[in-house]
Amino acid sequence: MANLTTKGWNFIQEIDKGLLPHNGISIYSKERDFNFELLNKIEQLENDLFKATIKLLAPTPKNVKPIKFVWKIPAINLKGTWLSNFESDRRVYAEFDAERMLISRTAYEAPLICLYGHNDHNIHTFACSDAITTLSLGAGLREEDGWIYCNVILFKENVPGFSEYEFSILLDYRKQRYEHSLAEVSNWWTSLYTPMFVPEVAKLPMYSTWYSYHQDITTKGLLEESKTASKLGYKSIIVDDGWQTNDSNRGYAYTGDWLPERFPNMADFVAQVHDLDMKVLLWYSVPFLGKHSKAFQQFKGKFLHFSEEFQAAIVDPRYPEIRAYLINIYVKALKNWNLDGFKLDFIDHFIPYEDTILTAEDGRDYAAIGPAVDQLMTDVMLALIAIKPDILIEFRQHYTGPVLRKCGNMFRAHDCPNDAITNRKRIIDLRLLSGTTAVHSDMFMWNYDEPLEIAALQFVNILFSVPQVSVRLNEISESHRQMISFYTKYWVKNRKILLDGDLTASGPSENYPLIKATSKEKQIIAVHANIVIELSGEKDYIDIINGKTSENTTLEVLNNHKTYQVLIYDCLGNKVQSNVKALKKGVISIKVPISGMITLALT
């Protein structure tokens, strides 16, 4: 069998074979006569943590074919692969898949792969400093020898000619929990791309109109909804697609001019929502100019692509007049309507297409797409915070990598309506890499005839993110509203722990069935499968949320605890049991209502 990892590639050199574990990094090129000077340096930052820095130099700007970096590790105790891509299935990839596992660019994913073991420990995590240029990352098992061959490919996508390029690869072989390795990569990126300021309101519950109303929205209807949401503890409303057009065909043929056809008195609407002590965010599809918009005619010839699916053009951000047009749209809306934030959507469609010319000419001031997207979103952020420093900007997966942390302060899980488990998985994926950026759930919803305890699972699964609810609050049953009220109050009371506590997310291969957030005095545990919950007795207060459809909750007490006040609640907040109990070492089973909780308080 041919060596798939290097077939078709020409060997250039090897980096520092003696310092790195399992030999060094081999460099290959698609060019037979590699015409760049290549400099490299390996730094050992601590035991089993390294940084490889590579620099390419040429006397004059040159085009370059793909360059590949390859190294290997033994597949010992290997369970799965963690990628930022929310569609990843966490499997161990085969070698023949290793060149198409992950693509990263400015507004698409994060350049990182984490290989983890059966004990949730890091086996090998590697990440790249360049989160703007399109990179390919992979790690695949070679069947013949049982080793994982890791790779990073530069310039797989055409790039403009250059005379100098430098980037680094962080290589982490430390035996620690995988969450710690991911967090340290996130911290490393923070030193390279400074995150946007996150105001407190970004970390308070929000109401979204999308699943509950789609485009069928009116000022009167949303004001009534906002009144109820405010009473329940929701501090912002996100007005999604539909406010800007009377067209209700769910496409984007009429986007691009951003005139409030359906909300002609937008400033009055915003003022009335503000009177309810709530903020207002508006949705915008950033790259799209619908074929029926005036802007479509104005900017013809300055598109990256026309999408038949969306019935809209994707504009080319390399034109300064395109960037100026988009920035002006948001600035005018902020000033004229006194908005509090923006949901900026579809940024991941800013990519080079087959016929994209990668040169800075014909009015383009950038040759590559990635740097132009970075410039556009940075300029949008700067223009908005100059007017309102605590402005809210929401992005969603896939465009939630380290570059966009500079330009947005809210990252939302990708759309998964009525899918509590997927929402949980996508939220935790975001939490593990997003640092202090506010991570929001996808808008949770359910069929209004759903049994109460099952509907509550939608909320219970998103507790470790900022809740975004999207049901018609004035049409659901009173019990459903009471459940939302109870869990919203619980979440607000405990949000500092849920959002900022030390996060442990066990079982990435199993969609995180056991999640813990821990502060100095309290631990909150959510269990989503019939597994044993270990209690070490280190905290004075412990909450255990039953996020599964069985009532038996099994605890293994690792040490003889002190005596606790034990309270059990159902999903409406009704107390169903209260006693004082000395938790002794061993296994105990406690009956907890579905979507209910146990609270333990040291007496």
N, C-alpha and C positions, 0 to 999 in steps of 0.2 A: 504493500500500500504506500502510495506517495506521501511525503511529508506535507500535509495540507497547510501547515502553519507558514511555511516558507516557499511553497511551490510557486514559481513565477516571479519570485523576488530575488534580487541580487544583493549578496552580502556586502556590507560596507565596513563595519568594524564592530568591536565588542567593547562595552563600557565596564571598566573596573571589575574584572572577574573575581578578584580576591575578597572584596569587602561585603558584597551583598550575599544573603543566603542563597544556596542552590545555584551558585555561579552568577554570572553577570547578565547584562542586557545586551542582546544582539540587535544591530541596526541593519535594516535592509532598505533597498530602494527599487522602484520600478524602472529607474534609469540605469543603463549599463555603465555609463560614464558619469558618475556623480560629480557635479561641477560646483559644489558648495564646500567651503571649509567647515568642518564640523568640530566644535569644541564641547567638552562635557566635564561635569564635576559631580562627584558623589559626596554627600555630607551625611554623616551619621548623627542624627538629632538626639537620639537616646537609644537604649538597647532595643534592637529589632525595629527601629523607626529610621527611615532614610529619605533623603530627597535627592533625586537626580535632576540636574539642570543641563539642558542641551541648547546650544546656540548654533545657528546656521548663518554663515557669512559668505558674501560674494562681492566682488569689486563694484559691480553695477547690478541693477535690478534684473532678476531672471525669473522665468517661470520654472516651476518645479513639479515633478511627478510625485505620486504618493511615497511617503517614507513610513516605515513600519519598525516599531520597537517590540522585541519579543523577549520574554523571560519565562521561567517555569517554576512551579512549586509542586511537591508531591500531594496527591489527593488523599490525604490521610484524615479521617474523621470529618470528611467534607459532607455537608448536608444540602446546602443550597447556595444560591447566588442572589444577592440583594442589588437591585437596580432602582434608580429613581423613577423609571417608567412605570406608571400605575398599571399597565397591562402585563407586566412581568409575572410569570407563574412561579418564580423562585427556584426553578429546577437547576440541576447541574447540566450545563450545556455541553454538547459534544464539540469536538474540535472543528468539525465542518460548519458549525454555527458561529464560530468565535469571531468572524469578521462582520457579522451583521446583528450583533447583540444589542448594541447601544450606539445611537448617534446623538451627539451633543452639540449645541450651538447656542447663540445668545438667548433665544427665546424658545429653546427646546431642550428639556432634560438637563441633567447635571453630569459632568464628566467624572464618573466614579463607578467603581465596581467593588462590592464587598463579598468575599467568599466566607461563609460561616459554617460552624460545625454543629454536631448534634446537641451540644450543650449551649448553643446560642453564643459561643465564643468566636471572636474574630480568628480566621485562619490567615487571610491576606486581604487587605483593603488597599486599593490604589486609586489615585485621583490626580487630575491634571490642573495646572494653574490657569491655563487658557480656557475660559468658558465662553469665549466669543467666537473664535474660529471653529468651523465645523470639524469635529473630531469623531473618530470611530474607536470604541473600546470593546474589548472582548476577553473572554477567559473560557477556554474549552478543554474538555478532557480528551486526551489521546488514548484510544483504547489499547494500543499495543503496550504501553508502559505504565498507565495509571497515573500520569502526571497531568496537571493543568498547565496549559500554555496560555499565558497572558499576553495581550498585545494592545498597543495604542497605534493608530494609523493617523498620520497627519496628511492633509492635502488630498484626501480621497475625493473630495469635492473640489472642483477647480477653484484656484485662488489667483488673484493678481500677482504679477511678478514682484519680487522683493529682493533686497540686498541683505537684510538682517531679520532674523526671527529667533526668539528665545522663549522657552517654556520649561516648566518643571513637572516632574511626576513625584508625588508623595507615595512612599511604599511602606505600609504598616504590616508587620508580621507579629505584632504583640498578642500574647494570649490574654485577652480581656474580653468582656462582653462586647458584642458587635455594636450595640448602641453607642458605646464610648468611642469606638473607632470612627463611626459616622459623625458624632458630635465634634470630634477633633478636626476632621476634614472641614466641617462647616465653619469652625473657628478659624482655620487656616484661610479659607476663602474670604471670611470677614476681614482679614488683614489685607486682602487684595482688592475687594469690592465692598466699600463701606455701606452697610444696610441703611435704608430709609428709616427715619424716626417713626415710632409706633405710638400714636396717642392712645389714651386709655379707652376711648370709645370703640377703637378697633377690637378691643377685647371684651366687648359687651354684646349680649344677644341681639340678633338682627332678624328682621322679617324680610323675606324675598317674595316678589310677586310672580316668579316664573312658573313654578309648577301649579300654583293655585289659580292663576289667571291667564298665563301665557300672554297673548296680545289683547285679550278682552279686558282692558283696564279703562277705568274712568276716574276722574278726580274725586267724584262723590264716593264711589265704591272704595277707593283706597284710603280716603280719609276715615271712613267708618272702620275699615280694617285696622288702620293705624291707632284709632282710639282704643280698640280692644287689645291690640299688641302692646301698646304703652302700659295698660293696666296689668298686663301679664309680665312686664319687666323687660320688654324689647325696646332698645334705644335707637334703632335706625331702621329705615325701610329702604330696600334696594328696589327701585322701579326698573324693571327689566325691559326687554324688547317690546315695542308697541307704542311707547309714548310719542315716538317721532313720526309715526305714519298711521294713516287710517287703513292701510292695506293690512289684511289679516291672513295672508297666504303662507306665513312662516318662512318666507325666503328673505333675501336681502336686496331685492331689485329696487327698492325705494330708499335704501340707506345712503348716507353720504352727505346730504345737505343738513341734516340734523335740525330740522325745524319742528317744533312741537305741535304737529297737526292735531293729535288726539288730546293734547294738554295745552290748549292755546294760552291759558293763564298760569303758566308754570310757576312764575314768581309767587303768585297768590297761593298756589298749592303748597309750595315749599314753606311759606310763612305759616300756613295753618298747621302743617306737620310740626314745625318748630314750636308752635304754641302747645303742642302735646309733649314737649321735651324729648323730641326725637329728631334724629338727623336724616338727611335725604341724600341717597346716592343714585346716580343715573347710569344706565347701561349704554355703552358705545361699542360697536364693532370696528376696531381701529383701522384695519387695512382695507375694508370694503367700500367701494363706490358702486352703488347699484346702477344697473343699466338705464334706469329711468330718472336718475338724479341729475341735477344741473352740473354737479361737480364731475360726473362721468364725462360729459362733453368738454368741460373746462380743462381736464387733465389727460385727455386722450393722448396716447404716445408715451405716457409716463407711468405705465403699468408693468408689473412683473408678470401678470397672468390674468386671463379672464376665466372665471369659473362658471361653467354651465350649471353645475349643481347649485351654486349660490345665486346665480344670475347677477353677478357682481364682479368687478375688477378688483384685483389685489394691487394696491398702489406700490410704487417703487420708492422706498424711503431714502434712496441715494440722491434724490432731487431735493435741493433745499426748499423749493417752493411747495413741495408735498409736505415736508416736515412743518413748514410755517403754517400751511393751511390747517393741518390737524391740530397743532398747538393752539392756533387762534380759535378753533371750534371750542376747545375745552375752556380756554381762558374766558371767552365771551359768555359761555354758559355759567361758569363760576361767578363772574361779576354780575351778570344780568339777573340770575335766578337765586343767587346766594346759596348755592349747593354746598354740601359737606363732603362729597366724595364722588368717585367715578369707578364704575366697573368696566374695565378696559379689556375687551374680549378679542379672541382670535389672533393674538400677536404671533402665534406659532406659524401662521401662514406667510410670514415674511421670510421666504426662502428663495434660493435661485431655482428657476425652472429650466427646462431643457434649452430654451432659446435665450436665456439671460446672458447678456454680454457683460463680462466682468472687467470693465474699464471705467476710469474716471474721465469721461468725455461726453460730448453732446449734452452738456448741462448737469451731468452728475458730478458731485464733489467727492464721492466715494466710489471705489471700484468694487469692493466686496460688500455683501449684504449685511453680514453680522455687525461690523462696526457702525454702519448706518442705522441699524435698529437700536443699538446701544445709544447712539447720539440722539435719535428721536425720543426714546423713552426717558433718557436723562433730561433732555430739554423740556419734555412735558412735565416731569416731576418738578424741575426747578421753577418753571413758569407758574405752576400751581401753588407751590409752597411760598413763593414770593408774595402771593395774594393772601393765602390762608395757610399758615405754617403747620396746622394740624389736619391738613387735608387727608382724606382716606382714598387709597387707590388699591383696588382688588384685581389680582390675577388668579388664574386657575391652572391646575395641571393641564397640559405639559409645561407651560411657560412659568416655571417657578424655581429656576436655577439661581445660582449665586449672583449672576449679573442683574437679574430682575429684582433681587432683594434690594438693590440700590434704588429702584424706581417704584416699588410698591410696598405697602406695609400690611397687606392682607393677602394670604394665599388660600385658595379654596380647593377642596377636593373636587375632582372632575365629576361630571354629571353621573348620578347613579340613582334615579328616582325609585323610591320604595324598596331599595336594596340596602338594608342595614349593615350587612356584613361587608359588602364592598365599600360602603361609606367608611366603616371603621378602618379597614385596611388602608384606604387612600389617605385618611387623616393621619394615621400613625406614620405612614411613609413620609408625609410632609413634615410631621413633627421632628422626625429623626435628623433632618437636614436643614431645617429652617431657622434654627436659633431663636432669636427674640421676635422675629416676624410673626404676626398673629396668624395662626392657622385656623381656618373655618371649615365647618362641615359642608358637604353638599347640602342643598336645601332638603330637609327631611319632610316626608309626606306619607300618606297612607290612604287606602280606601276608607271612606267615612263609615262603612259598616264593619270595619275591622274590629275584632274583639279588643277590649281595652288593653289588656296586658300585652297583646301582640303589637298593637299600635305603639305602646310605650317602648318596645324594643328599638324603634327608630331613634328615640331620644337616648336611650341607655347606651347605644352603640357609638354615640358621637360625643360622649362626655369629656373627652380629652382634647376637644377643640371648641372654638366659639360656635354656639348653636346658630344655625340659620333655619328657621321654620318656614314652610311654604304650604300651608293648608288654609282654607277659608275659615278663619277663626270664628266668624259669626254664623257659620253653617254647620260646623262640627257639633257633636253632642256635648252636653254639659260635662259628662264624665271625661271626655277627651280633653276639653278645656281645662278641667281641674287637674288632670295628669300633667298637661303642659305647664300649668301654674306651679305645681309642686316641684317638678324637676327643674324648671327655670329658676325658682327661688333657691333650690339646693345648689344648682350650678353657680349662681351668682355668689352665694355665700362661700363656696369652696373654690372659686375660680383661680385664686392665686396658686393653690396646690395643683389643681387640674392642668393649668397652663404652664406654670413656672416650676413646679416641683420636679424632683429627680425622676425621670421617666424610665421605666423598665417595661419593655414590650416583648414578652416571651412568645416563642413560636412563630417567627416570620413565615415559615413554610406553611403554617396552619392558619394564616390570617389573624395572628395575634389573639389567641383565645384567652390570655391572661395579661392584663395591663395594670401597672401600679404607678401611682404618682406619690412621691414622698417628700414631706417637709420635715422640719426639725421635730415637730411634735405629733404630726398626723400622717397617716397613710390611707390612701383611697385605692381600693382594688376593684376592678371590674372583671368578672369571670363570664366567659361566653361559651364554655363547653363543660362537660362533666369530668372535670379534672380536680385534683387535690390542691388546695390552696395552703401553702406553708405560711405559718405565723411564727415569727421569731420573738415577738413580745418586746420589741425595742421602742414602740411608740405608745403614747398614752391614749391616743384616739385612733381607731381604725374603722373605716367604713368599707363594707363589702357589698357591691351591687350585683344582683343576680341577673345577668344578661343572657339567660338561656331559658329554654322552655320546660325545664324540670325544676321542681321545688327543692329537692335535696341538694344541700350545699355542704361539701366535705372539707373540713379543716384539719390540717396536721399541725398540732402545737409542738414546736421544736424544743421549747423550754417550759418549765413550770412558770406560768404567768402569775401575776397578781390578780386580784379580783376585779372584774369589770361589770359595769352596768350594761346589760345587753338589751337593746331595743330592736324590734323587727317591724318594718313598715311595708305596706303595699305601695303600688305605683301611684296611688292618689295621696300618699302621705299619711294614711290612717295607721295608727299604731296597733299592731295585731298581737304583739307580745312584749312583755317587759319583765325582766328578772335580773337578779344579781348572781353572777356565776364566776367561780374560780376555774380558769382554764388550765387544766393539768396537761402535762406532756402526753402526747398520743393523738389518735385520730378520733374526731367527733363529727357527727352529721347534724346539721341544723336545717329545719324546714323553713324556707324563705319563699314568699310569693314570687311568681314570675314577674320580672321587672321591678321587684321590690328590693329592699336592702336590709342589712344588719349594721347597726352602729354599736361599737364597743367603746366605752369610756371608763378609764381607770378610776376606781373608787378610792 
